[in-house]
Amino acid sequence: MPSLQPLVIVGAGGHGREVLDVVEAAGGYRVLGFVDDGSPDEELLAARGQRLLGGLGELDGLAATAGGLVVVVGIGDAGVRARVVEGLPWGRVRAADALVHPDATVGSRCALGEGTVVAAGARLTTNVAVGAHCYVGPNAAVGHDVVLEDAATIYPGAVLSGNVHVGRAATVGAGAAVRQGLRIGDGAMVGLGAAVVADVPPGATVIGVPARPTGK
């Protein structure tokens, strides 16, 4: 029986621990622990049988010791996740294959990029294209022919109707709904519970029902 590949989760906060749930449920990897440049709650990590291995600078040494290392970025903020991904030592580590919780469903003709995480209860229907290092949260619904660019984030319970295009490092907040055929621009933010009925420009934040720009 082949040995499991060693994996490190980048980001040891609550989102990183949620990603740990998906990694463990999906199988195929042996989790060595977490790296984080901040000060995460190490007691919460220990309660999950995990530990903080140090900052992101430890990845080189960990890769050398393990003879190769797989990483997945467990950072909830899409923009921060995209920046961290760009700075990782890809010559010495590689991204995990897409991680899909067994309680999620991924329909026909769907493609998931490396480092992407699909949480429990998420539903992707058909012909959905998901880029690298995306996150689809618990009970999110992604309709037909949707495109998620790299590092796009769909939070729990959000609903994307068919033919929606979500730009790089854009975020659709928890419980939000996006009408069919719309575009959410790169780096845009759709707020909690918003109802999006028009395109969202790159970098914009929209909130409310119907969703309107905040002006910030």
C-alpha positions as CSV (number, residue, x, y, z in Angstrom):
1,M,0.0,0.0,0.0
2,P,1.6,3.3,-1.0
3,S,2.5,5.8,1.8
4,L,0.5,8.9,2.1
5,Q,2.0,12.2,0.8
6,P,3.1,14.6,3.5
7,L,1.0,17.8,3.5
8,V,1.3,21.1,5.3
9,I,-1.6,23.6,5.7
10,V,-0.6,27.2,5.3
11,G,-2.7,29.3,7.6
12,A,-3.6,28.0,11.1
13,G,-6.7,30.1,11.9
14,G,-10.3,28.9,11.9
15,H,-10.4,28.6,8.1
16,G,-7.2,26.5,8.1
17,R,-8.8,24.2,10.6
18,E,-11.9,23.9,8.4
19,V,-9.6,23.0,5.5
20,L,-8.1,20.3,7.8
21,D,-11.5,18.7,8.0
22,V,-11.7,18.5,4.2
23,V,-8.2,17.1,3.9
24,E,-8.9,14.4,6.5
25,A,-12.2,13.5,4.9
26,A,-10.9,13.4,1.4
27,G,-7.9,11.3,2.3
28,G,-4.7,10.7,0.4
29,Y,-2.4,12.9,2.5
30,R,-0.6,12.8,5.9
31,V,-0.9,16.1,7.5
32,L,2.4,17.2,9.2
33,G,0.9,20.4,10.7
34,F,0.4,24.0,10.0
35,V,2.6,27.0,9.2
36,D,1.6,30.6,9.9
37,D,3.4,33.9,10.3
38,G,0.9,35.0,12.9
39,S,0.0,33.8,16.4
40,P,-2.7,31.2,16.0
41,D,-4.4,29.4,18.9
42,E,-2.1,26.4,19.4
43,E,-4.5,24.8,21.9
44,L,-7.1,24.5,19.1
45,L,-4.6,22.9,16.8
46,A,-3.5,20.5,19.6
47,A,-7.2,19.5,20.1
48,R,-7.2,18.4,16.5
49,G,-4.0,16.4,16.9
50,Q,-2.0,19.0,15.0
51,R,0.8,21.5,15.7
52,L,2.2,24.8,14.5
53,L,5.5,24.0,12.7
54,G,6.6,27.6,12.5
55,G,6.3,30.4,10.0
56,L,6.1,30.1,6.2
57,G,9.9,30.3,6.1
58,E,9.9,26.8,7.5
59,L,8.5,25.3,4.3
60,D,12.0,24.9,2.6
61,G,13.3,22.9,5.5
62,L,10.2,20.8,5.8
63,A,10.3,20.0,2.1
64,A,13.9,18.9,2.4
65,T,13.3,16.7,5.4
66,A,10.2,15.1,3.9
67,G,11.8,14.6,0.5
68,G,9.0,16.6,-1.1
69,L,6.0,18.4,0.3
70,V,2.4,19.2,-0.7
71,V,0.7,22.4,0.6
72,V,-2.8,23.7,0.7
73,V,-3.5,27.3,1.6
74,G,-6.1,27.6,4.4
75,I,-6.7,31.3,4.5
76,G,-10.2,32.6,4.2
77,D,-9.5,36.1,2.8
78,A,-9.3,35.7,-0.9
79,G,-6.9,38.5,-1.5
80,V,-4.5,37.4,1.2
81,R,-4.7,33.9,0.0
82,A,-3.8,35.0,-3.5
83,R,-0.8,36.9,-2.3
84,V,0.4,34.1,-0.1
85,V,0.1,31.6,-3.0
86,E,2.3,33.9,-5.1
87,G,5.0,33.9,-2.5
88,L,5.3,30.2,-1.8
89,P,8.5,28.4,-2.8
90,W,7.0,26.4,-5.6
91,G,10.3,25.0,-6.7
92,R,10.4,23.0,-3.5
93,V,6.7,22.4,-2.7
94,R,3.7,21.6,-4.9
95,A,0.0,22.4,-4.5
96,A,-2.4,19.7,-3.4
97,D,-4.7,18.3,-5.9
98,A,-8.2,19.7,-5.6
99,L,-9.7,18.6,-2.2
100,V,-13.4,17.7,-2.2
101,H,-15.2,16.6,0.9
102,P,-17.1,13.4,0.3
103,D,-20.3,15.1,1.4
104,A,-20.0,17.6,-1.5
105,T,-21.3,16.8,-5.0
106,V,-19.4,17.7,-8.2
107,G,-21.4,17.1,-11.4
108,S,-20.5,16.2,-14.9
109,R,-17.9,18.1,-16.9
110,C,-16.6,20.1,-13.9
111,A,-12.9,21.0,-13.6
112,L,-11.2,21.9,-10.4
113,G,-7.8,23.5,-10.2
114,E,-5.0,22.6,-7.9
115,G,-5.2,23.7,-4.3
116,T,-8.9,24.3,-4.5
117,V,-11.0,23.2,-1.5
118,V,-14.7,22.2,-1.8
119,A,-16.3,21.9,1.7
120,A,-19.0,19.5,2.9
121,G,-22.5,20.1,1.5
122,A,-21.3,22.2,-1.4
123,R,-23.1,21.5,-4.7
124,L,-21.5,22.1,-8.2
125,T,-23.8,21.1,-11.0
126,T,-22.4,20.8,-14.5
127,N,-19.8,22.3,-16.7
128,V,-18.3,24.3,-13.8
129,A,-14.7,25.6,-14.2
130,V,-12.9,26.3,-11.0
131,G,-9.4,27.8,-11.0
132,A,-6.5,27.1,-8.6
133,H,-6.6,27.8,-4.9
134,C,-10.4,28.6,-4.8
135,Y,-12.7,27.9,-1.9
136,V,-16.3,26.7,-2.1
137,G,-17.8,26.7,1.4
138,P,-20.3,24.5,3.1
139,N,-23.7,24.3,1.4
140,A,-22.8,26.7,-1.3
141,A,-24.6,26.0,-4.6
142,V,-22.8,26.6,-7.9
143,G,-25.0,26.4,-11.0
144,H,-24.2,25.3,-14.6
145,D,-21.5,26.9,-16.7
146,V,-20.1,29.0,-13.8
147,V,-16.5,30.1,-13.9
148,L,-14.4,30.7,-10.8
149,E,-11.1,32.3,-11.5
150,D,-8.0,31.6,-9.3
151,A,-8.4,32.2,-5.6
152,A,-12.2,33.0,-5.9
153,T,-14.1,32.4,-2.7
154,I,-17.7,31.3,-2.3
155,Y,-18.7,31.4,1.4
156,P,-21.2,29.1,3.1
157,G,-24.7,29.0,1.7
158,A,-24.1,31.3,-1.2
159,V,-25.9,30.6,-4.5
160,L,-24.5,31.2,-7.9
161,S,-27.0,30.8,-10.7
162,G,-26.0,29.6,-14.1
163,N,-23.3,31.3,-16.3
164,V,-22.0,33.5,-13.5
165,H,-18.3,34.5,-13.8
166,V,-16.4,35.2,-10.6
167,G,-13.1,37.0,-11.1
168,R,-9.7,36.3,-9.5
169,A,-9.6,36.7,-5.7
170,A,-13.3,37.8,-5.7
171,T,-15.5,36.8,-2.8
172,V,-19.2,36.0,-2.6
173,G,-20.3,36.2,1.0
174,A,-22.3,33.8,3.1
175,G,-25.9,33.5,2.1
176,A,-25.5,35.8,-0.9
177,A,-27.3,35.1,-4.2
178,V,-26.1,36.0,-7.7
179,R,-28.5,36.2,-10.7
180,Q,-27.6,34.2,-13.8
181,G,-25.3,35.5,-16.4
182,L,-23.6,38.1,-14.2
183,R,-19.9,38.9,-13.7
184,I,-18.2,39.5,-10.4
185,G,-15.0,41.4,-11.1
186,D,-11.5,40.6,-9.9
187,G,-11.1,41.3,-6.2
188,A,-14.7,42.3,-5.7
189,M,-16.6,41.6,-2.6
190,V,-20.3,40.6,-2.4
191,G,-21.5,41.1,1.2
192,L,-23.3,38.8,3.5
193,G,-26.8,37.9,2.3
194,A,-26.7,40.3,-0.7
195,A,-28.9,39.8,-3.8
196,V,-26.8,40.6,-6.9
197,V,-28.8,41.6,-9.9
198,A,-26.2,43.5,-11.9
199,D,-22.5,43.0,-12.7
200,V,-20.0,43.9,-9.9
201,P,-17.0,45.9,-11.1
202,P,-13.5,44.8,-10.2
203,G,-12.5,45.8,-6.6
204,A,-16.0,46.9,-5.7
205,T,-17.9,45.9,-2.6
206,V,-21.7,45.5,-2.8
207,I,-24.2,44.9,-0.1
208,G,-27.9,44.7,0.4
209,V,-31.1,43.6,-1.4
210,P,-30.7,44.4,-4.2
211,A,-27.0,44.7,-3.9
212,R,-25.5,48.2,-4.3
213,P,-22.0,49.5,-4.0
214,T,-20.9,50.8,-0.6
215,G,-18.8,53.5,-2.1
216,K,-15.7,52.3,-0.1
